[in-house]
Amino acid sequence: MLRSAAVLTCLLTLASCKRQQTDVADVKQRIETESKEGKRLLQGIWLESTTEEVSFRAEGDTIYYADGVSQPTRFRIIGDSLELGSQRYPILKQSEYQFWFQNQGGDIVKLRKSESADDTLAFVHRQPEILSLTEVLKTDSVVMYGGERYHWYIAINPTKYRVKKTSYNADGVAVDNIYFDNIIHISLFQGKRQLFSRDFNKRMYDADVPEDFLEQAVLGNMQFDHIDASGFHFNATICIPDGASCYLVETLIDFNGRMTMKLLEY
């Protein structure tokens, strides 16, 4: 009898544990399940309640921004949260014409749905712009040293290599901006004799620049600094777009065309 009771107790305990696991799984599934009604309510163009400026347009499962730079973002309404990419924002109020949520900084963003056809003009250019940081594409000059005449030439070539940078818009929402990276060419001549010719990309500076920085950075510029007994000193800038963070790396080319690199500042 005692053995039977023990077995019964064990079975009841296992059954109880199984029910608890099932209940937890059901709760988690309900939390993670997308709200179709929430998605339906969010469709349309939304304006800042106070400034009346266009914030975004929700269409299908994608949010489009009006600034022409921020990339479209997939969204979901999960429980009481707005999920944008990997970020979630608590929803405080949602109805047919009102949408309030809490942004990354804890501020409450109050939006109202547009009822004006004119606001669609903010999305005429649906494809967001991909940005380039390059202004000066070509520079060259002649320098004298030791009675010899040298000619250096720099060409900055924008590429189709994309660099994604996450920033925060006026609503405090994380958005992605896409930038084109550059390849920079240096040529160096002594009279008609070519001493050096090479293309540079940001990956060539991985010994001096951390990988997590390189992922978000662009090889922005290359400038001739000076010439001395060691050779020709060029300074490369590797920067995170629209930020104050940059690495300045010296590229030294000696008179035999040999190259070395050295971190100058961060």
Salt bridges, closest charged atoms under 4 A:
GLU32 OE1 - ARG88 NH2 2.93
GLU34 OE2 - LYS39 NZ 2.74
GLU37 OE2 - ARG40 NH2 2.76
GLU52 OE1 - ARG112 NH2 2.38
GLU59 OE1 - ARG57 NE 3.45
GLU59 OE1 - ARG126 NH2 3.53
ASP61 OD2 - ARG74 NH1 3.12
GLU83 OE2 - ARG76 NE 2.89
GLU83 OE1 - ARG88 NE 3.04
GLU96 OE1 - ARG40 NH2 3.40
GLU96 OE2 - LYS113 NZ 3.75
ASP140 OD2 - HIS151 NE2 2.87
ASP176 OD2 - LYS164 NZ 3.93
ASP199 OD1 - HIS185 ND1 2.77
GLU211 OE1 - ARG203 NH1 2.83
GLU215 OE2 - ARG203 NH2 3.00
ASP225 OD2 - HIS226 ND1 2.58
ASP228 OD2 - HIS226 NE2 3.37
ASP228 OD1 - HIS233 NE2 2.90
GLU250 OE2 - HIS233 ND1 2.74
ASP254 OD2 - ARG258 NE 3.04
